[in-house]
Amino acid sequence: MTLGSLFDGIAGFLLAASRAGIVTLWASEIEPFPIRVSKAHFPEVQQVGDITKLDGAALPPVDIICGGSPCQDLSVAGARAGLAGERSGLFLHQIRVIKEMRDADIRCGRTAESVRPRWMLWENVPGAFSSGDPKGEDFRIVLEETARVVDPACHVPRPAKGQWLGAGCILADGFSIAWRTVDAQFFGVPQRRKRIALVADFAGLCAPEVLFIDDGLPGYYPEGQSPGEAFARSLAAGA
């Protein structure tokens, strides 16, 4: 499988991909120091620059596009401008690039599961669940814009009680989206840092399988267990 990384930072997605046997073809970043770090560890990866200037149809097509768009406008520690903010609003460029690449693949004759990218991964702060007016509207927009990659007329409603759960999924006609909140302390890092991980499968119903895992994962240490007895907690019941 192949990967394209948006908002690449210091190549965290590239490192994870390399450990999973996924080949990264290109990365997008504008800050000089993170680019130097990325080039030092992954010199073979093409640096494509500013996401706002990218044309998804002109990029080398990949199976997966990932991105942790800027979180400052979604974080509870910020001014909470949300997706209307100059930084967090860059998420919409991630969706644009994906649509452009998929449209180009379709024009080339690819169909169904062969259209690239099939997968999207988005990472951000849990503040996205409560950002926007009304509260939580920004996360609804994230889900809806992701769904509209496949179905331009799709509407994602707000939760019945108005509050997003930390884990959930959407199973639609031919595509799926799943999200869960993960904490760095359970992945071998001595730090409490929660993040939303969202996966979209644009050609099937496999997104929940990626995130809602029953079997043990290397390096995932649930609270109260040591590395020698580590098993991943299932989120299926609460999804």
Buried (B, 14 or more C-beta within 10 A) or exposed (E): EBBBBBBBBBBBBBBBBBEEEBBBBBBBBBEEEBBEBBBEEBEEBBBBBEBEEBEBBEBEBBBBBBBBBBBBBBBEEBEBBBBBBEBBBBBBBBBBBBBBBBEBBEEEEBEEEEBBBBBBBBBBBBBBBBBBEEBBBBBBBBBBBBBBBBBEEBEBEBEEEEEBBBBBBBEEEEBBBBBBBBBEBBBEEEEEEEBBBBBBBBBBBBBBBBBBBEEEEEEBBBEEEEEEEBBBBEBEEEB
